[in-house]
Amino acid sequence: MARYTSVYKSGDTPVDHLRHCLAEILQSCNFDVIYEDNDYLVAKETPGGVSFAKLVTVEVLFGKTSLSESAVDSALHMSVVVKNEELPLNINNHCRQQFNRLNRVVSSNHQVQLIESAA
């Protein structure tokens, strides 16, 4: 199973707005949101382009850790997991391509107001 993770810190953005922006980003990247909760979102790649085992699932967990008063510490954290059933036998597999594409789109979206990201 191929699995890639990234973590983002967003500025002073309400979680509802960030979740809405991310749902739009996922739709623009050919994903359908299949589950949405206050702090969790799941999207699946739209079938038709690749075999069933290569279809990618994206899981996003939103969380806020406000242990101090600084802007970075009170930022909204977003953990993203991109995975599928494909064995990652080569470095540039379909799951990795979708992961890279999603990271590019999220990083370039100004509505997300990223402070920091790590993949």
C-alpha positions in Angstrom: 0.0 0.0 0.0 1.4 3.4 -1.0 1.0 6.1 1.7 2.3 9.6 1.8 1.7 12.2 4.6 2.1 15.9 5.0 1.4 18.4 7.7 0.4 22.0 7.3 0.0 25.0 9.7 -2.5 27.6 8.6 -2.8 31.1 9.8 -5.8 32.6 11.7 -8.3 30.7 9.5 -11.6 29.3 10.9 -11.7 25.6 10.5 -15.0 25.8 8.6 -13.4 28.1 6.0 -10.3 25.9 5.7 -12.4 22.7 5.4 -14.5 24.4 2.6 -11.3 25.6 0.8 -9.8 22.1 1.0 -13.0 20.5 -0.3 -12.8 22.8 -3.3 -9.1 22.1 -3.8 -9.8 18.3 -3.7 -12.6 18.7 -6.3 -10.3 20.6 -8.6 -7.8 17.7 -8.3 -10.4 15.1 -9.4 -11.4 13.9 -5.9 -15.0 13.5 -4.5 -15.5 14.3 -0.8 -17.3 11.3 0.6 -17.2 12.2 4.3 -17.0 15.5 6.1 -17.1 16.2 9.9 -16.0 19.2 12.0 -12.4 18.0 12.2 -12.1 15.3 9.6 -12.5 15.0 5.8 -12.2 12.0 3.4 -12.1 12.2 -0.4 -11.7 9.5 -3.0 -10.3 9.9 -6.5 -13.0 9.9 -9.2 -13.0 6.5 -10.9 -12.3 6.1 -14.6 -8.7 7.2 -15.1 -6.8 4.4 -13.4 -7.4 0.8 -12.2 -9.3 0.3 -8.9 -6.1 -0.5 -6.9 -4.6 2.8 -8.0 -7.5 5.0 -6.9 -6.3 7.4 -4.2 -8.0 8.2 -0.9 -7.2 11.4 0.9 -7.8 11.8 4.6 -7.5 15.2 6.3 -7.5 15.8 10.1 -7.9 19.3 11.3 -6.7 20.4 14.8 -5.9 23.4 16.8 -3.2 23.5 19.4 -3.4 26.7 21.4 -1.0 26.1 24.2 0.4 29.6 24.1 -0.6 33.0 22.8 1.7 33.2 19.7 0.3 33.0 16.2 2.3 30.0 15.2 1.3 28.0 18.3 -2.4 28.8 17.9 -2.4 28.0 14.2 -4.7 25.4 12.7 -2.9 22.2 12.0 -3.9 20.0 9.1 -2.6 16.5 8.7 -3.1 15.0 5.2 -2.7 11.3 4.3 -2.8 10.3 0.7 -3.0 6.5 0.1 -4.1 3.7 -2.2 -3.8 -0.1 -2.6 -1.0 0.1 -5.1 2.4 -1.3 -4.2 4.9 1.5 -4.5 7.3 -0.5 -6.6 8.6 2.6 -8.4 9.3 6.1 -7.0 6.9 8.0 -9.3 3.8 5.9 -8.8 0.2 7.1 -9.2 -0.3 7.8 -5.5 3.0 9.8 -5.3 1.9 11.8 -8.3 -1.5 12.7 -6.8 0.3 13.5 -3.5 2.7 15.9 -5.2 -0.1 17.5 -7.2 -2.3 18.0 -4.1 0.7 19.5 -2.2 1.4 22.0 -5.1 -2.2 23.1 -5.2 -2.6 23.5 -1.4 0.7 25.4 -1.2 -0.2 27.8 -4.0 -3.7 28.5 -2.7 -3.8 31.9 -0.9 -7.1 31.2 0.9 -5.4 28.5 3.0 -2.9 31.0 4.5 -0.1 28.6 5.1 2.5 29.3 7.8 4.4 26.1 7.5 4.3 22.8 5.7 6.2 19.5 5.8 5.9 16.5 3.6 
